[in-house]
Amino acid sequence: MDKVSKVMAWYANLSSSTLQDLPMFYAINAKFKDPFNEVTGLASIEAIFVHMFKTTQHPRFIFFDKVQDGRHAFLTWHFLFQLNGKDYTVKGASHLIFNEEDFIIEHRDYWDAAEELWAKLPVLGVFIEWLRRKFSTKN
């Protein structure tokens, strides 16, 4: 199994107990960025996932596409979870950069927080929908 497939398999089975395997995939000084976080180092990356498991119920990743070229990989995924008993799905993508030892040195997640999360929340959703109507072209 290649390095990217191993990372995908680990994420697909990610749990609070498998977080201990983070150093098997990420370099000590790896960088991670998503719409809410920008951190460096294993402890900081692990803290993001610890927080995810504390604040969401049944979080899991489902992968769809993988494009790999040398040290770069681009993955598309859905992140499924529950928040206060309601199901959510966030559609996104990750860009991974590996070092010569096949550890991730940069991980950047791309997803639209407004569309994928905020628009689905009761109070913010109304405001986001108003903004969409205001700024969309009328065809």
ZIZINOR-V986584 format. One record per run of one state. SS is the DSSP state (A for helix, B for strand, O for the rest). FROM is the first residue (numbers start at 1). TO is the last residue. If there is no record, write none. Layout:
ss;from;to
SS;FROM;TO
SS;FROM;TO
This chain:
ss;from;to
O;1;2
A;3;12
O;13;17
A;18;24
O;25;25
B;26;33
O;34;37
B;38;40
O;41;41
A;42;55
O;56;56
B;57;69
O;70;71
B;72;83
O;84;85
B;86;98
O;99;103
B;104;110
O;111;112
A;113;116
O;117;117
A;118;120
O;121;121
A;122;135
O;136;139
